[in-house]
Amino acid sequence: MVSKDPALAELQDRIGHRFKDRELLIRALTHSSFGDGAGDRSNNERLEFLGDRILGLLTAEKLYETFADVAEGGLAPRLNALVRRETCARVALDAGIDKALRLSKSEERGGGREKDSILGDACEAMIGALYLDGGLKAARHFYDSFWKKELKKVIDKPRDPKTALQEWALAQGYDVPRYTIVGRSGPDHAPKFKVEVSLEGVKPERGKGSSKQAAERNAAEALFKRETDNG
């Protein structure tokens, strides 16, 4: 039986919660590609919807407590950084969710266990499942355990890289940065983008990512780091 799967026991040990309703755990790990398309009640899409909202609440609560003297304008970009897909995907890997995912054979062959979209959705679904199984306390325990490193990042680098670069550029007298897609590879279901960011009179930088937005952020971060480190 799938409920006897040792990967499920290992995952529960890692996240520090033993599910009373094992079906919630299984559903949180079930991608829509798995099985015969029995509908969203048999996969993790509804749990992901719920978990997304709970993640936003937990993050807003944590930021409100951590940054007592920061105005709303400084909290919003931090929240966005903590709930975005790439962050959730990193947490999923750290928690070991990738090892217990239930995917179709074709999705498995296509590298589904490494896709940010699948990992991020599964992470949010796990939060939703924890909430239903153990209440906000269980969801908060997972969040506090696995978002520590991500929270440190927004303390050290509170601004989104694109925002940081634009603010720096305008302060230096440049126009706003320009972003151009210079490459795209991979299949339609798992594309890879390459984006170049440029400022007039400044050597451009490039970034890669699984989405246009991720590639833009990586390019912006590279250019901002290079110019401010040199300055």
Helices and strands as residue ranges (DSSP letters): G 2-4, H 6-15, H 22-28, H 45-66, H 72-83, H 85-95, H 97-100, H 105-109, G 112-114, H 116-146, H 148-156, H 161-171, E 178-185, E 192-199, E 202-209, H 212-230
